[in-house]
Amino acid sequence: MKAKTSQSNQSADRRRAIFLVDRELQFAVTLHLLGALLGIAALYTLATFVLPYSGLKGQTSEEVWSFLVRNNAIYLVLALVLLGTVSLLMTHRVAGPVLVIERAIQGMQEGDYERRLTLRKRDYLKGLAASVAQLAAYLRQQEAQRLEVLREIDGCLEENDLPAARELLHRLGLPEQAPAAPEPTKAK
């Protein structure tokens, strides 16, 4: 048994080593971030090598240094704002669906199988949302079947038809006879 457990753990570890688990999501996020970085690099190249620095002629080295530090600081702030904006937009496409799916699962725990599971057009995790919707439909169907059997059991009990009630309990997967409750202990 121990060898089988360690073998399944090794198999799980190998599966976790796969880096591309959701190619569409991972490639989209990577491409957006690389695009933002490429845009930042293009702006920096433009600012550093293409724009004329004719106003720097005749300046002291300290003034040139101050100019370059100030321009690099401005560039860094702009780059951080651009990367932050792209990151926020990308994470919103994941965090929004996570919130919708989380609320739907909480609803299922409360017996509400009708909570919204539709995502926006450009959201990610649509496959997970579809799986959760299928689970909700399955649980809704199972709940309806259980309620129907319970109604039938109630009818059998009203008619004092215990063999039919036991058969219905068997259909639910419950034992035909419940174990006897322990006798209460008397206080001394």
N, C-alpha and C positions, 0 to 999 in steps of 0.2 A: 504494500500500500504506500509505503514511504517513497519508494522509487517512482511510483506513478505520480505522486504529488510533486516531487522535485522535477520530474519530466514535464508536467504541465506548467510549472512555474518557469522553467527554462523556455518553454514555448511562448508563454506570455511575455517574457523578457525580450525574446526575439521580435515579437510583434510590435512591442513598444519602440524598438530601434528603427522602425520605418518612419522616415521624416515626412513623407508626403501622404498624409492620411486623408486629406480632402484637397485634392489637386486644384479644383476650381477656386476654392476659397484661398488657399495658400498662394497660388499663382497671382490671383487678383490683388491681394494685399501686397505681395512682393513687387508686382509691377507698378502699383500706385506709389509705393514708397521709393522705388528706384527712379520713377519718373520725377517725383518731387526732388530727390537728390540730384538728378541730372539737371533739372531746372535751376536749382541752387548753384550747381557748379557752372552752368552757362552764365548765370548772372555774375558770379564772381569773376569768371574769365573776362566777361565784357567790361566789368568795372576795373579790373586790374590791368588788362593788356590793350584794350581797344580805346577806351576813353582817353582823350588827350590830357596830359598833365602840364600844359603850357604855363599854367599859373604857378607852377612849382619852381620855375627857373629863377635863379637869384635868391632862393630861400635858403636858410641855414639848414643844416642837417637835423637839428632839433625840430624845426618847423615842418620839415618833410616827414620826420618820424611821427610827429603829433598828427599830421594830416592822415598818414597811413593807418595809425592806430584808431583814429576816430572813424575812418571809412570802414575798416575791418569790423569795428564794434557795431556800426550800423548794419553792415552786411550780416553779421552773426545774429542780430536781433531779427532781421527780416527772414533769415533762414529758419530760425526757431519758430517764428510765427507761421511760416509756410508749412514746415514739418508738423507743427502742432495741429494746424487746421486739417491737413491731409489725414493725420492719425485719428483725429476726432471724427471725421467723416467716415473713415474705414471702420473704426470700432463701433460707431453708431449702427452700422449695417449688421453687426454681430450682436451688440448689446440689446438692441431693440427686439430682435427675434428671441433672444434668451429670456427677456422679460415676459414676452407673450407666451412662450412655451412654459415658463415657470408658473405663471398665473393659471394656465390651462391645467397643469398638473395639480396645483393646489385645489382647483375646482373639482377635479376628479376625486381627490381625497375627501372632499365634502359631499360627493355624490352628484355634482353638477357636471355633466358630460357635454354641455353645450357651449362652454366658454370659447371665445374667439381664438382661432388658430391660423387665421389668414395673415400672410406677411405682405409687405410692400413689394413692389416690382423688383427693386434692386437689392433687396435684403438677402442675406446669406442664411444658411441653416434651413432651407425649405424642405430638404429631405427629412431632417429631424422633425420638423413640424408635421409633415405628412405622416410619419411613423406614429407620432403622438396622437394625431387625429384618428388613425386606424385603431390605436389602442383604446381611445375614447369610445369609438363606435363598437368595438368588441365588448368593452366593459358595460356599455349601455345595453347591448343585446343580452349579455349574461345576467345583468340586473333584472331586465324584463322577464327573462325565463325563470329566474328564481322567484320573483314576485308572483308569477302565474302558478308555479308549483305550490307556493305557500298558500295562495287562494284556494287551490284544489285541496290541500291538506286541511285548511280551515273548514271547507265544505264536508270533507270526510269525517272530521271530528264532530261537526254538528249533527251528522247522521249516525254517529257512533260506529263508523266503519273503520275500525282500527287496522285491519289487514291492508286496506287500500292506503291508509295514511302512512303505514310503514313502508309500503312499496314506493310511495312518493318521496319519503325521506331517503330511501335508497337511491332514487333518481337524483336527488340533490347531492349524493355522495356522503351523506351523514350515516352514522351507524344506526342500525335498526332499533337498538335499545341503548338509551343513554346509560352511562355508568351510574350506579346508585350513589346518592349523595352521602358523604360521611355523616355518621350520627353525631349530633351535638354533644359535647362533653358537659357533664354537670359540674357546676361550681361547688366546691366543698366549703 
